[in-house]
Amino acid sequence: MKIEILGTGCPKCKATEKNVRKAVDELKIQAEIIKIEDLQEIINRGVMMTPAVFIDGKAKVVGHVPSPDEIKKLLQK
């Protein structure tokens, strides 16, 4: 599983990364977590509001900080 966190490094983006890592740890799953901070790459993905979370190439969260529980639900689908 590949999880990408798109954001410029703002506090909301950092909170999103922390929550993603917590959810992955709690579920005890193998996941590659990648932080994408390059603004051009974020725009190329069609993301206009950060933070955003992509799971296996698909946008799952855009424009808000997801809770660990919200992330866990997305990972279990």
MODELLER restraints for C-alpha pairs under 7 A, 6 or more apart:
rsr = mdl.restraints
at = mdl.atoms
rsr.add(forms.Gaussian(group=physical.xy_distance, feature=features.Distance(at['CA:1:A'], at['CA:30:A']), mean=6.81, stdev=0.5))
rsr.add(forms.Gaussian(group=physical.xy_distance, feature=features.Distance(at['CA:1:A'], at['CA:31:A']), mean=4.80, stdev=0.5))
rsr.add(forms.Gaussian(group=physical.xy_distance, feature=features.Distance(at['CA:1:A'], at['CA:32:A']), mean=6.25, stdev=0.5))
rsr.add(forms.Gaussian(group=physical.xy_distance, feature=features.Distance(at['CA:1:A'], at['CA:56:A']), mean=6.16, stdev=0.5))
rsr.add(forms.Gaussian(group=physical.xy_distance, feature=features.Distance(at['CA:2:A'], at['CA:31:A']), mean=5.64, stdev=0.5))
rsr.add(forms.Gaussian(group=physical.xy_distance, feature=features.Distance(at['CA:2:A'], at['CA:32:A']), mean=4.79, stdev=0.5))
rsr.add(forms.Gaussian(group=physical.xy_distance, feature=features.Distance(at['CA:2:A'], at['CA:33:A']), mean=6.18, stdev=0.5))
rsr.add(forms.Gaussian(group=physical.xy_distance, feature=features.Distance(at['CA:2:A'], at['CA:55:A']), mean=5.85, stdev=0.5))
rsr.add(forms.Gaussian(group=physical.xy_distance, feature=features.Distance(at['CA:2:A'], at['CA:56:A']), mean=5.01, stdev=0.5))
rsr.add(forms.Gaussian(group=physical.xy_distance, feature=features.Distance(at['CA:3:A'], at['CA:31:A']), mean=6.74, stdev=0.5))
rsr.add(forms.Gaussian(group=physical.xy_distance, feature=features.Distance(at['CA:3:A'], at['CA:32:A']), mean=6.00, stdev=0.5))
rsr.add(forms.Gaussian(group=physical.xy_distance, feature=features.Distance(at['CA:3:A'], at['CA:33:A']), mean=4.82, stdev=0.5))
rsr.add(forms.Gaussian(group=physical.xy_distance, feature=features.Distance(at['CA:3:A'], at['CA:34:A']), mean=6.22, stdev=0.5))
rsr.add(forms.Gaussian(group=physical.xy_distance, feature=features.Distance(at['CA:3:A'], at['CA:53:A']), mean=6.98, stdev=0.5))
rsr.add(forms.Gaussian(group=physical.xy_distance, feature=features.Distance(at['CA:3:A'], at['CA:54:A']), mean=5.72, stdev=0.5))
rsr.add(forms.Gaussian(group=physical.xy_distance, feature=features.Distance(at['CA:3:A'], at['CA:55:A']), mean=4.65, stdev=0.5))
rsr.add(forms.Gaussian(group=physical.xy_distance, feature=features.Distance(at['CA:3:A'], at['CA:56:A']), mean=6.31, stdev=0.5))
rsr.add(forms.Gaussian(group=physical.xy_distance, feature=features.Distance(at['CA:4:A'], at['CA:33:A']), mean=5.83, stdev=0.5))
rsr.add(forms.Gaussian(group=physical.xy_distance, feature=features.Distance(at['CA:4:A'], at['CA:34:A']), mean=4.73, stdev=0.5))
rsr.add(forms.Gaussian(group=physical.xy_distance, feature=features.Distance(at['CA:4:A'], at['CA:35:A']), mean=5.84, stdev=0.5))
rsr.add(forms.Gaussian(group=physical.xy_distance, feature=features.Distance(at['CA:4:A'], at['CA:36:A']), mean=6.85, stdev=0.5))
rsr.add(forms.Gaussian(group=physical.xy_distance, feature=features.Distance(at['CA:4:A'], at['CA:53:A']), mean=5.69, stdev=0.5))
rsr.add(forms.Gaussian(group=physical.xy_distance, feature=features.Distance(at['CA:4:A'], at['CA:54:A']), mean=5.00, stdev=0.5))
rsr.add(forms.Gaussian(group=physical.xy_distance, feature=features.Distance(at['CA:4:A'], at['CA:55:A']), mean=6.45, stdev=0.5))
rsr.add(forms.Gaussian(group=physical.xy_distance, feature=features.Distance(at['CA:5:A'], at['CA:17:A']), mean=6.55, stdev=0.5))
rsr.add(forms.Gaussian(group=physical.xy_distance, feature=features.Distance(at['CA:5:A'], at['CA:34:A']), mean=6.20, stdev=0.5))
rsr.add(forms.Gaussian(group=physical.xy_distance, feature=features.Distance(at['CA:5:A'], at['CA:35:A']), mean=4.86, stdev=0.5))
rsr.add(forms.Gaussian(group=physical.xy_distance, feature=features.Distance(at['CA:5:A'], at['CA:36:A']), mean=5.95, stdev=0.5))
rsr.add(forms.Gaussian(group=physical.xy_distance, feature=features.Distance(at['CA:5:A'], at['CA:52:A']), mean=5.82, stdev=0.5))
rsr.add(forms.Gaussian(group=physical.xy_distance, feature=features.Distance(at['CA:5:A'], at['CA:53:A']), mean=4.74, stdev=0.5))
rsr.add(forms.Gaussian(group=physical.xy_distance, feature=features.Distance(at['CA:5:A'], at['CA:54:A']), mean=6.52, stdev=0.5))
rsr.add(forms.Gaussian(group=physical.xy_distance, feature=features.Distance(at['CA:6:A'], at['CA:35:A']), mean=6.15, stdev=0.5))
rsr.add(forms.Gaussian(group=physical.xy_distance, feature=features.Distance(at['CA:6:A'], at['CA:36:A']), mean=4.78, stdev=0.5))
rsr.add(forms.Gaussian(group=physical.xy_distance, feature=features.Distance(at['CA:6:A'], at['CA:37:A']), mean=6.08, stdev=0.5))
rsr.add(forms.Gaussian(group=physical.xy_distance, feature=features.Distance(at['CA:6:A'], at['CA:42:A']), mean=6.31, stdev=0.5))
rsr.add(forms.Gaussian(group=physical.xy_distance, feature=features.Distance(at['CA:6:A'], at['CA:50:A']), mean=6.67, stdev=0.5))
rsr.add(forms.Gaussian(group=physical.xy_distance, feature=features.Distance(at['CA:6:A'], at['CA:51:A']), mean=5.72, stdev=0.5))
rsr.add(forms.Gaussian(group=physical.xy_distance, feature=features.Distance(at['CA:6:A'], at['CA:52:A']), mean=5.00, stdev=0.5))
rsr.add(forms.Gaussian(group=physical.xy_distance, feature=features.Distance(at['CA:6:A'], at['CA:53:A']), mean=6.25, stdev=0.5))
rsr.add(forms.Gaussian(group=physical.xy_distance, feature=features.Distance(at['CA:7:A'], at['CA:13:A']), mean=5.36, stdev=0.5))
rsr.add(forms.Gaussian(group=physical.xy_distance, feature=features.Distance(at['CA:7:A'], at['CA:36:A']), mean=6.32, stdev=0.5))
rsr.add(forms.Gaussian(group=physical.xy_distance, feature=features.Distance(at['CA:7:A'], at['CA:37:A']), mean=5.17, stdev=0.5))
rsr.add(forms.Gaussian(group=physical.xy_distance, feature=features.Distance(at['CA:7:A'], at['CA:50:A']), mean=5.35, stdev=0.5))
rsr.add(forms.Gaussian(group=physical.xy_distance, feature=features.Distance(at['CA:7:A'], at['CA:51:A']), mean=4.95, stdev=0.5))
rsr.add(forms.Gaussian(group=physical.xy_distance, feature=features.Distance(at['CA:7:A'], at['CA:52:A']), mean=6.70, stdev=0.5))
rsr.add(forms.Gaussian(group=physical.xy_distance, feature=features.Distance(at['CA:8:A'], at['CA:37:A']), mean=4.62, stdev=0.5))
rsr.add(forms.Gaussian(group=physical.xy_distance, feature=features.Distance(at['CA:8:A'], at['CA:38:A']), mean=6.98, stdev=0.5))
rsr.add(forms.Gaussian(group=physical.xy_distance, feature=features.Distance(at['CA:8:A'], at['CA:39:A']), mean=6.83, stdev=0.5))
rsr.add(forms.Gaussian(group=physical.xy_distance, feature=features.Distance(at['CA:9:A'], at['CA:37:A']), mean=6.53, stdev=0.5))
rsr.add(forms.Gaussian(group=physical.xy_distance, feature=features.Distance(at['CA:12:A'], at['CA:51:A']), mean=6.62, stdev=0.5))
rsr.add(forms.Gaussian(group=physical.xy_distance, feature=features.Distance(at['CA:12:A'], at['CA:65:A']), mean=6.14, stdev=0.5))
rsr.add(forms.Gaussian(group=physical.xy_distance, feature=features.Distance(at['CA:13:A'], at['CA:51:A']), mean=5.11, stdev=0.5))
rsr.add(forms.Gaussian(group=physical.xy_distance, feature=features.Distance(at['CA:15:A'], at['CA:65:A']), mean=6.89, stdev=0.5))
rsr.add(forms.Gaussian(group=physical.xy_distance, feature=features.Distance(at['CA:16:A'], at['CA:65:A']), mean=5.34, stdev=0.5))
rsr.add(forms.Gaussian(group=physical.xy_distance, feature=features.Distance(at['CA:16:A'], at['CA:66:A']), mean=6.34, stdev=0.5))
rsr.add(forms.Gaussian(group=physical.xy_distance, feature=features.Distance(at['CA:19:A'], at['CA:67:A']), mean=6.19, stdev=0.5))
rsr.add(forms.Gaussian(group=physical.xy_distance, feature=features.Distance(at['CA:19:A'], at['CA:68:A']), mean=4.90, stdev=0.5))
rsr.add(forms.Gaussian(group=physical.xy_distance, feature=features.Distance(at['CA:20:A'], at['CA:68:A']), mean=6.33, stdev=0.5))
rsr.add(forms.Gaussian(group=physical.xy_distance, feature=features.Distance(at['CA:20:A'], at['CA:71:A']), mean=6.42, stdev=0.5))
rsr.add(forms.Gaussian(group=physical.xy_distance, feature=features.Distance(at['CA:22:A'], at['CA:68:A']), mean=6.45, stdev=0.5))
rsr.add(forms.Gaussian(group=physical.xy_distance, feature=features.Distance(at['CA:23:A'], at['CA:68:A']), mean=5.05, stdev=0.5))
rsr.add(forms.Gaussian(group=physical.xy_distance, feature=features.Distance(at['CA:23:A'], at['CA:71:A']), mean=6.29, stdev=0.5))
rsr.add(forms.Gaussian(group=physical.xy_distance, feature=features.Distance(at['CA:23:A'], at['CA:72:A']), mean=5.50, stdev=0.5))
rsr.add(forms.Gaussian(group=physical.xy_distance, feature=features.Distance(at['CA:49:A'], at['CA:62:A']), mean=6.34, stdev=0.5))
rsr.add(forms.Gaussian(group=physical.xy_distance, feature=features.Distance(at['CA:49:A'], at['CA:63:A']), mean=4.69, stdev=0.5))
rsr.add(forms.Gaussian(group=physical.xy_distance, feature=features.Distance(at['CA:50:A'], at['CA:62:A']), mean=6.17, stdev=0.5))
rsr.add(forms.Gaussian(group=physical.xy_distance, feature=features.Distance(at['CA:50:A'], at['CA:63:A']), mean=4.77, stdev=0.5))
rsr.add(forms.Gaussian(group=physical.xy_distance, feature=features.Distance(at['CA:50:A'], at['CA:64:A']), mean=6.98, stdev=0.5))
rsr.add(forms.Gaussian(group=physical.xy_distance, feature=features.Distance(at['CA:51:A'], at['CA:62:A']), mean=6.01, stdev=0.5))
rsr.add(forms.Gaussian(group=physical.xy_distance, feature=features.Distance(at['CA:51:A'], at['CA:63:A']), mean=5.33, stdev=0.5))
rsr.add(forms.Gaussian(group=physical.xy_distance, feature=features.Distance(at['CA:51:A'], at['CA:64:A']), mean=6.03, stdev=0.5))
rsr.add(forms.Gaussian(group=physical.xy_distance, feature=features.Distance(at['CA:51:A'], at['CA:65:A']), mean=6.61, stdev=0.5))
rsr.add(forms.Gaussian(group=physical.xy_distance, feature=features.Distance(at['CA:52:A'], at['CA:61:A']), mean=5.19, stdev=0.5))
rsr.add(forms.Gaussian(group=physical.xy_distance, feature=features.Distance(at['CA:52:A'], at['CA:62:A']), mean=4.25, stdev=0.5))
rsr.add(forms.Gaussian(group=physical.xy_distance, feature=features.Distance(at['CA:52:A'], at['CA:63:A']), mean=6.14, stdev=0.5))
rsr.add(forms.Gaussian(group=physical.xy_distance, feature=features.Distance(at['CA:53:A'], at['CA:59:A']), mean=6.01, stdev=0.5))
rsr.add(forms.Gaussian(group=physical.xy_distance, feature=features.Distance(at['CA:53:A'], at['CA:60:A']), mean=5.74, stdev=0.5))
rsr.add(forms.Gaussian(group=physical.xy_distance, feature=features.Distance(at['CA:53:A'], at['CA:61:A']), mean=4.99, stdev=0.5))
rsr.add(forms.Gaussian(group=physical.xy_distance, feature=features.Distance(at['CA:53:A'], at['CA:62:A']), mean=6.60, stdev=0.5))
rsr.add(forms.Gaussian(group=physical.xy_distance, feature=features.Distance(at['CA:54:A'], at['CA:60:A']), mean=5.55, stdev=0.5))
